[in-house]
Amino acid sequence: MRRTKIVATLGPATHTPERLDALLTAGVDCVRINCSHGTREEQGGRCEAARAAAQRAGRPLGVLFDLQGPKLRLSAQTEARMVRPGEAVTFGPDHLTVDFPGFAALVTERSEVVLGDGIPRFMVTGIDGDRVHALAATGGAVTARKGVNVTYARPNLPALTEKDVADLAFAVEMRADFVALSFVRSAADVVDLRDRLRAQGSRARTIAKIEKIEAYEHLDDILAVTDGIMVARGDYGVEAGVARVPLMQKDAIFRATQWGKFVITATQMLESMIHAPEPTRAEAADVANAVIDGTSAVMLSAETGVGDFPVEAVRAMAEIAHAAEESPVIHGRCRVVDHDTAAASVLHAAVRLAEDLDVGALVIPTATGGGARACSKYRPDRPIVALVHDDGVAAQMTLEWGVRVGMMDVAENVDDLVEDALICARDVAGLKSGESVVLTAGRRTGTPGATSLIMVREVP
């Protein structure tokens, strides 16, 4: 069983039912709808088509809506030119104009202004009214509509733009399982997203994209309020420089697992497979390192959205992840054992018992998925079988490391729950008759947070 999950971005390359069926067969666990691209009709069609493919496959599939966030660009009237290192440049009226009213109010003297994919990069030297004066730290081309990033910006940009608010309402309408927020700067941004979701009656789980320097500096505060994070290496590399990405990635994965939150590693993981049928050795090592570090999931973007080999990319990702999981140590395994509830202590003990007895699986009937998540963060080397009775909860478990999901009705009593769970787990995880498992339960079936029992049982 592969324990690291795979997220695939949908797009023109994956629009047919046959292609979607092939993606799921190759190993996709969750699909991403990128709100930055496509019409509302295209996004909705992709969502429904993915759910239809999951139904044909007979297994849960997560649907993630990724909000665009506030994106700054140079004006369309910008004249193309080259900037030399050390050259003085002014941003403002009659100079380099950014399509955002009050751009100068965003910038601090600590800021850098970065264009495109990281070059040119400007050091701010002063702010004069509506003009920002800067020196080019690196040279490069300046062209119309080029993206603009500002490091250490004042919190003048809204966490969600008008487009994001409309896209969020559509995500709720489409019953999104996850919603990712771009350009998160603080925990307050995530709280805003969560509150908007709950106000609209959505149970979608929140994902904070770590792509701003400020987000990384406030990572623990963000982890305290989000359900998961995405290490979005593209824009972070633009802001901090590509040399800063590897250690940030490793640290973010480690800290997320210590908090018991899922973490997706994303951006250019198999970039060459947009046009090539096999990944490079460097890409294979990149994916493997993220897996060994303990990432919950790895994500494909253009590889499956617009690439020439989307199914092959998923298959390659699955093979690399599966091979990397043979590592004797998964570094992100949670080491925090200061439990705040009795149920958390019971679940940690269940993980330890499953390892000590070398059982076939850890079986967890769960109303909300919380029990399985509490075990997943310890990265046990055996399957975690989460048995749920709610389709929405099943879909939300698709990003949890090492978790396999089965559907089971709420039992009348604990004895019925145990017997039903053993049969269901056998079918879900392919367990053999007579194989031992560790099973957790509560004295009140179907009740969140009631886990209080651990037992060792044999599969019938």
N, C-alpha and C positions, 0 to 999 in steps of 0.2 A: 504493500500500500504506500502510495506517495502521500506524505503528510503536509508538504508545503503546497498551498493552493495557487491556482493560476487565474488571473484576471485578463480577459481579452476585450479590447476596445472594438466595438462594432462600427461598420462603415460600409462604403460601396463594395469592398472586397468580400463582405460576409452577408450579402443581402438575400441570398436564396435559401430556402429550407434545406436543401441538400448540403450546402456549405455549413450552415449552422449545426446540422446533425453531425457532420464530420468534425467540427470544432469540439462538440461535447464528447464525442467518441475519443478524440485525441487527448482530452483531459481538462477542458475549461470548467472551472467551478463557479465563476462569476463573470458577468458581462458588464462593460462600462459604456454608458451613453454619454458622449462628450458634448455638452451643451454649447461649446464654442463653434460647433460645425453642424450643418444640416438644418433643415426646416423642422418645424414642430411635427408635421406629418411624417417626415422621415424618422425622427427620433421615436415617435410613438409606434410607428410600424416596426422598428427594430426591437423595441421593448416587447411588443406582443409576439413577434416572430420568435424571439428568444424563449419566451415562456412556453410557446407552443412546442418548441424543440425540446425543452425540459420535460414537458408532459410526454412526448413521444419516447424520450429516454428513460422515463420512469424514475427520475431523481430530482432533488431540489437544485435550483440555479439562482444565485443571487443576481439582482439587478442594481447597478450603481449609477446614479446620475451625478455627473461631475460639473458643478457650476463654474462658469467662466471667471467670475470675479472682476474687480476693477482693473482694466488693462489700459495703460497709457501708451499713446503713440505720437510721433511727430506729425505735424499737419501735412495734409495732402499737397500744400503749396511749397513744401521744403525743396530747395534746389539741391540736387545731388552734388557732393563734393567729397574730397578726401581731407581728413584731419591728420596733422602730424603730431607726434608726441611732444608735449610741452607747449602746444599752441593754446592761446587764450580763446575761449569761446563764451558767448553769452546766450542764455536761454531766456526768451521773452519776446515781447512785441518788436517787430522789425528785425528780429534775429532768428535763432532757432526756436520755433514755436511748438509747444506741446499742446495737443488737443485736450486740454483740461483747464477750465477757468480757475484761476488762483493757483497755478502750478507752483509759483514761488513760495506760497504759504506752506506747501508740503515739505519744502527742503530746509534742512538745518545745516549749520556749518560743519557738522560731522558727516554729512551725506556724501555719497558718490552718485553720479548720474551715469547709468550704463545703458548703452543702446544695443539693440539686436540680441545676438547670442553671446554678448560679452565684450565686444569691441565695436567702436571705441568706448573707453571708460574715462570719465571726467571727475576730477577732485574739485569739490566746491571750495571756492576761495572767498566768496562774499555774496550777500543778498542785498539788493538795492531796490526796494519797492517791489515791482512786478518783474524784476530782472534777476537772474541767477548767474553769477560769474564763476567760471570754472577753468581749470587747466587740464588738457588732455594727458592722462597718465599713459594711455596707449593710443596709437593711431588706428585709423580705419575709415570705412566709408559711412557717410551720412546721406540717407535717402528718405524720400517721402514715405510716411506711414510706418516707419521703422519703430519697433517696440521700445518703450522707455521704462527702465526700472530705477527707483530711487531707494537707496539704502538709508536706514534710520530716518524714515520719513515721519513727519508729524501725523497723528491719527485723523487727518482731514478727509481721507478717502473713506467712503462707506464700506463696511464689510460686505454688504450685498448691494449691487447696483439695481436699477429698475429692471434691467434684463434678468438679473439673478432672481429677483422676487417673482417675476413672471415664470421663469423656468422652474423655480421651486414649487409654485402652485401646480405646474404641469407634472412635475415629479410626484407630487402627492396624489394627483389624479391618476397617475399610472401605477400607483402603489409601489413606489420605489422602496427597496430594502435598505439601501444605503444612499446617503447624499454627502458628497465631498465638497468642501469649501476651499476655494483657491485663495492664495495670498493671505493666509491667516497671519495676523500679527500678535494677537493676544488671546487669552482665554475668553475674554468678553465677546470676541467674534464668534466663537463656537457656541457660547451660551445663547447668543442672539439667534443663530441658526436653529439650535435645539428648541428654543422657545417658539419660534415660528412654526416648526414642524408640529409640535404638540398642539399649538393653537389651531392648526388645520386638521387635527385628528390623525396625524401620521405617527406610526411607531418606528419610522426609518431610523437607522443608526447613523450617527454623525462621524465623518472622517475629516480631520484637519490636515490639510496639505502643508507640509513643512518645506517651504520654498523661499521664505524670507529670512534674512539674518535675525530679525526681531523674533520670529517664531521659534527659531532654534534657541535663542537666548532665554525664551520664556517657556521652554519645552515642558518642564515639570508642571507648571501652572496649566498648560494646555492639556496635558495628559490627565490631569485631575478631573476635567470636565468633558472630554471627548470620549467616544466609544472606540476610536481607532485613529491611526495617523497614516498618511502616505508620505514616504520620503520621495518628494518630487525633485529629482536631481537636476532637471533642466534649468529651471529658473533660479534655484539655489546656486548652481554653478555660475550662472550669469552674475548674480549679486556678489557672491563671496569669492569667485574664482574656482576653476575646476580642481585646483590642487587641494582645496578645502573640502571637497565633496566626500572622499572616502572615509575620513575619520568622523565627519558628521553623520554619515550613513550608519557606520558601526555603532556609534554612541546612541543614535536615535533608536535603532533596533533594540539595543540592550535596555535602554531606559523604558521603552514601551513594554517590553516583556516583564520587566520588574513591576510595572504598574498593572500587569494583567490585561493590557490592551493589544488588540491586533495591529499589525503594522504591514503595510504594502510597500515594497520597493519598486520604483517605477523609473522610466525614462531611458530610452536607448539601450535596453537590455540585450536585444538581438537586432539592433538597427540594420545590420548588413542584410538581414533576411527580408527587408522590404523588397529587395531585388535579387536575392541569392537564395538558393534552396537549402543552404547549410550555414550555420553560424561560424564566426571566426573563433579561434582558440581563445582569444582574449575575452570574447563575449561569453563563452562557456565558463571561463574562470570567474567572470563577473557574477553570473547567475549563481554559480556554486558557492562563491564567498558569501553572498547574501543569505543563501540557505544555511550554510554552516554557522553564520552569525545568528540565526534563529528567526529570520523574517517569517511572518505568517503567510505571506503571499508575494508573488512576483507578477509584474504586470507587463503586458504587451500593448503598445499604442498603435503607431502607424503600421507596425508589422502585420497586424490583423485588420486594421481599419481600412487601409488603402494598399497594402502590400500585394506582391505577386504570389506569395507563398504563405497565406495565413494558416492553413492547417499544418503545414510542415513546421512553421514557427512554434505553434502550440506543442506539437509532438516533440520538437527539439527541447523546448523549455521543460516539458515533463520528464524527458529522459535525463537531462542534466540535473534537475532537482532530485530525482529519485536516486541517481548515482551519488550526489553530494550528501544525501542523508545517511549514507554508509559511514560518514565520519564518526569516529568514536565519541566525539564531543560536539554538542550543539551549544555554542557559547552563550546564546541568549537565554538559556534556561533560567527561570525565575529563582532567585536565591532568598527572596523575602519570605520569612515564615512568621511574621508578626501579624496573626490573623485577628480581624476585628469582629468576627462572628463565630459561633459554634459550628455553623454549617461549613465555613471556610476551613476550619481545623479538621473537620471530618473528611472533607474532600482531599485535603493535603495528605491525610493519613491513608486514604484510599489509594492515592498514587503511589505512596511508599510501599504499601502492602502489595499492590499489583507488581511492582518491580521486585520485591523480595521473594515473592512466590513464583515469579516468571509466568504469570497467567497469560491467556490468549488475548484478553481485551479488558478494558475498563468500561463497564456498562452503566450508563447514567440516565435513567428516566428523568426528564426535566420539563417544567412548565414554561420557562422563559429562556432556557439555554444557559442560565447563569452557572449551573453546576458543571456543565461541560467546559465553559470558559475558565472556570476556576481551576480545572485540571489541566487544560491546554497550556497554560502559561508555564507549567513545569516541564514541558516538552518531553513527556514520557515516551519510551521506545516501544510502545505497543498501542494499538488503536484505541481511541476514545469513541465509544458508540453512544451518541446522544439520541435518545428516544423521545420524540415530541408528539404532541397532538394538534399542533397549529402549523398550517402551511407557511405562514409568515415567519414564525420562529425558525422553521426548517431552513428557509431561504437565507435568514440572517446568520445561520451557523456555517455558511459556505466559505467564509473567510477565516474561520478559526483553525489554527494549525492542528493537524492530526485528528480532527473530528470527522467521523462518518455519521450521517444522519438517517434515522429511520422513523417512520410514522407509527404511532401506537395510540389507541384510545385510552382515555382516562379510566383507570381501574376502580372497581368498587372498594377494594381494600388492599392492604399491603401484600397479602398472599397472592391475590390475583395479579397484582402488579409485577411481582417477582417472576411468576410463571410466564406471563405474557412477554415480559422484557427478555427473558432468556431465549424464547422462540424467535422474537423479532431480531435480537442481536445476532443470533445464529445466521439468519437469512441476510442481514445487512452486511456483516463482516466476513461471511463465509467460514464461520467457526465450525469445528468438527464436533460431533456428538461425543460427550464425555470430557471435552476440553474444559478446563477451569477458567472462570472469570471472577473478577471482583465487581460486585454490584452495589450501588448506593441507593438508598430510598429514604423517604420520610414517613412518619407515622400518619400524615395526612396526605393522601395521594392527590396529585395535580395542584399542589400548593407551593408557590414560589418561596424559596428560602427555608424549607422545612427539612432539609436533608439532615438526618441524625443517625442513620443506620448504615453499617458496612457489613457485607456478607460475602463469603466465598462459596460459589455454587458451580455445579457442573452443567454444561449445555446438554439439553435433552437430545 
